[in-house]
Amino acid sequence: MTTPRTTVRSVPAAATAVALAAGLLVAVAPAPAHAAAGATLPFTSVEAESATHTGTRIGPDYSQGTLASEASGRQAVRLNAGQRVTFSVPRAANAVTVAYSVPDGQSGSLDVYVNGQRLDRTLPVTSRYSYVDTPWIPGARTHHLYANARMLLGRDVQAGDTVAFQATNVQVTVDVADFEQAPAAATRPSGAVSVTDKGADPTGQGDSTQAFREAIAAAQGGTVWIPPGEYRLTSSLNGVQNVTLQGAGHWHSVVRTSRFIDQTASSGNVHIKDFAVIGEVTERVDSSPDNFVNGSLGPDSTVSGMWLQHLKVGLWLTGNNDNLVVENSRFLDMTADGLNLNGNARGVKVRNNFLRNQGDDALAMWSLNAPDVNSVFENNTITQPNLANGIAIYGGTDITVRNNLIADTNALGSGIAISNQKFLDPFHPLSGTITVDGNTLVRTGAMNPNWNHPMGALRVDSYDSAIDAQVRITNTTITDSPYSAFEFVSGGGRGLAARNITVDGATVNRVGTVVVQAETQGAATFRNVTATGVGSAGIYNCPYPAGSGTFTVTDGGGNSGWESTWSDCSAWPEPGQGEPQPDPDRNLALNRPATATGSQDVYTPGKAVDGDAHTYWESANHAFPQTLTIDLGATHAVRRVVLKLPPQAAWQARTQTLSVQGSTDGSAWTTLAAAREHRFDPATGNTVTVPVDGSLRHLRLHVTGNTGWPAAQFSEVEVYGS
């Protein structure tokens, strides 16, 4: 951790179970609490690599910014001209959405076949919305390689029928196909004001901005109706309050604009539902409000049944959005966040949404200017955020993240991040109780090139300030994490404490490195956490910076499958490599946290483990007995302890009376070497070797006398396994 730690943020201007089988993401009926997580989806997804194809399967790959690593399941199928992928339809359907990628700068189409018969319509594909570069974000590479295209098939297909896509004039990589039964267009509500009555053009040729504004003004307290058709807006709407904006369904009513609502305040009672807003955002420009909603909808508002695509952010919410509900909507292909509660969000519920291919945090709460309070992200399905986290909570009070399904994070992020990273001031750190319950994380966590080591599937990060909130992580399922399951870190590199954490009830299935990745001081209690298929060791416990403190892992009972501890804090465990053989000549105490019953002036305990024999620890004077305790970070077999004083001739020979004790938990101690006199003589390097034989994490020297000075003194305490 020698490079600055940076996590992606953008700063704009102004319960259904989901079965994850090999190659198949299927929405199924609701199950009992905590049986699974995610949204109730109106579609069934089928992975291309599980379909029949004549192309080339790519992946799996967990590196940053490749076609395979950004794909769902980390695999996809590449089609050259004339090659096809054939899906067996999993359910009755009349519509399909395909996640795909084409080479940068190219466009084309896919021919579509139903039961072997070619349709008279094709599926357009383009790189226009892909290959995003954000050079101002440290560690970012070209990303956002995929896009989504949808079409109505013009006929009904049944389970077991086939739908095939064939490349024609451009190479296409197909990731996943979503099959669904699109409902018929809804009809105009009684008394609604239609935008076409105000002159809106449903062909998408004319500018309908003024017609929308006039319809909103005329429908105060009522409903604006957006009939089937496409409507082009050339500027954003504002002054939207006390009105319902309703379409005939997102497959039928489509608004083409990159900026739908942009307003700093509203009296509220705004209800937006059942249409699509599809933008033309091709690059991420953080100074531009290229969002579906930028600012405030006001209190007691709702957003539901929406299709949001090709925008910078779906909803970037500031000001008063009290009791807002965002539900049953799809967020696709944003270049930044899907939704961000940017401070002052009170009682907001974001639930039962589907988010794919976001260019930053898919869902975020960022408590800037005022805290987000009592707000909830629940029962959302999030897949393939390609830069940053699936869900990120940056500060806030009494926040809940419940029953979400998150899969395939790619770079600079975790599945879930609970963090005190502020980015800007005034920031409001985590407080109250942070509830993280019933979430399922699949293939989440990623290598962070700024840190040169990974981020865990679920990360608790005291980045800019210590975490003092009560963090309750319960009923978690983590599957196929490429690196660690739970990470505790101070991402700014200052070793700030992450404490008051409980992890209760977790199932970890196949983790690349470790179950617990502890890299800062603090404490967490683990209960009923079971793990299988652990790649390297149960625990990596190496707080950074060295000597900044310890992270205490408390076994609350019911844990299994992750008892071992990674023994070498100088080496990062690689996925699946297993615990390395210990180096018998490595000083296990070097730069480890050291504490003492007392110290004199600048001669602090850390001087005894800093690798410099010319500096030293000296205890309080005239106050025997004194102890020096070193936390080795993991349990080791220890065979000898080497004690040193500075080698200068000015240090005359002396005898110190001491014993050596060891402990695995820092509480119960065993005597490894009984109390006796040990002579330090400059003629022999002022060095004493004490043979011991024990398995310990904590080593304690108990000193009762020193003939050369009325205090305990050591310039180096070295601990070896041989």
PyMOL commands that set and color helices and strands:
alter all, ss='L'
color gray80, all
select helices_A, chain A and resi 48-50+72-74+195-198+209-218+605-609+682-684
alter helices_A, ss='H'
color red, helices_A
select strands_A, chain A and resi 16-21+24-30+43-47+52-53+56-58+76-79+84-88+93-101+107-114+117-126+147-157+162-167+172-180+193-194+203-207+223-226+229-232+243-247+253-256+261-263+270-273+276-278+291-295+302-304+307-309+313-317+325-327+330-332+339-341+349-351+354-356+363-366+376-378+381-383+391-394+396-397+400-402+405-407+416-419+430-431+433-437+440-442+446-448+453-455+458-461+470-481+486-489+498-511+514-518+522-534+537-541+551-555+594-596+617-618+626-644+654-663+670-680+687-706+713-714+716-720
alter strands_A, ss='S'
color yellow, strands_A
deselect
rebuild
show_as cartoon
